[in-house]
Amino acid sequence: MALASRVAGLVWGAGNAAVTSANGLPDSAGCRCGDDVSAMVAEADLARARTREGMAVAKAKGRLRGKQAKLKPAQEKHLVELY
């Protein structure tokens, strides 16, 4: 979230905080854009966490094998003999 707050701070800028909404927070296009950026970063963090959680479950079940070989061992042996 540190990145989100830094990006939001850059987007809001010092001059955009003069107008406030009913809840006392800055209300401007830059502010709303900063909120959108913060939401996008939070959503990406959530997706990353869900992916890692799913990979951990698959690994525990023995289903996470990584990238598969392009050739079967017999095919590789045959090609090495031909070479």
JOMO-V422400 format. One record per run of one state. SS is the DSSP state (a for helix, b for strand, c for the rest). FROM is the first residue (numbers start at 1). TO is the last residue. Records with the same first field share a line. If there is no record, write none. Layout:
SS=FROM-TO ; FROM-TO
This chain:
c=1-1 ; 13-14 ; 19-19 ; 21-25 ; 27-28 ; 61-72 ; 83-83
a=2-12 ; 15-18 ; 29-60 ; 73-82
b=20-20 ; 26-26
